[in-house]
Amino acid sequence: MLRPFRIVFVAVLSLALSIPLPALSATARGSRTHELAIQTPEGKFVQGLGDKAIKIVADKQLTPEKRSEEFSKLLGEDFDLKTIGRFVIGRTWKVATPEQQIEYMDLFKQLVINTYGSRMTLYTGEGFEVIGTRPESEIDTVVLSQITHPDGSKATAIDWRVREREGKLGVVDVVVEGVSLSVTQKQEYASVIQNNGGRIEGLLKVMREQLKSNTAVAAETR
């Protein structure tokens, strides 16, 4: 089954659902303090992203429609969805028609919001803190972060790959337990596309059905 878009919201889900991840190692996470990390453009950017995500999930007064609106704004501002979307379908992007490319990116964004928006109400007071940064390549910086839990259990770790394009920073990958979620998603998409004769239309069909199913479930729970 296609598991849509864990890439961009796995960190937010961890805040809301307390997904168990490895305990943070002070040595492995580096020696930078939070104060030093957020002085870098990338560290400050990711801390702001986490703060905005917490604000959305912690606000129990938001209607489902308003929450979706806020998530849509968050995605548009802080995630480079075009780069992520193109990466996870690889060469198929180049052979897709302009119309298919537009539909794919639209479905990509809608599925993120619809799949996880209703789960955000499960937030139980987790905290988010950037604890370090490191250059990953000439164009990317990895921002190290930790999620703290209200029960006092050990913090959990999430790494964000941040890239600047056209003067704007954006998240292009999230790494959990050393596994790149964009690579994992790419493998899943490749399987769907391969099973449909190498055509993107097969993937679009699955995405349309997933969105329709998610929308129906959301309507039943309101």
Buried (B, 14 or more C-beta within 10 A) or exposed (E): EBEBBBBBBBBBBBBBBBBEBEEBEEEEBBEBEBEBBBEBEBBBBBBBBBEBBBEBBBBEEBEBEEBBBBBBEBBEEBBBBBBBBBBBBEEBBEEBEEEBBEBBBEBBBBBBBBBBBBBBBEBEEBEBBBBBBEEBEEEBBBBBBBBBBEEEEEBBBBBBBBBBEEEEBBBBBBBBEEEBBBEBBBEBBBEBBEEBEEBBBBBBEBBBEBBEEBEEEBEEEE
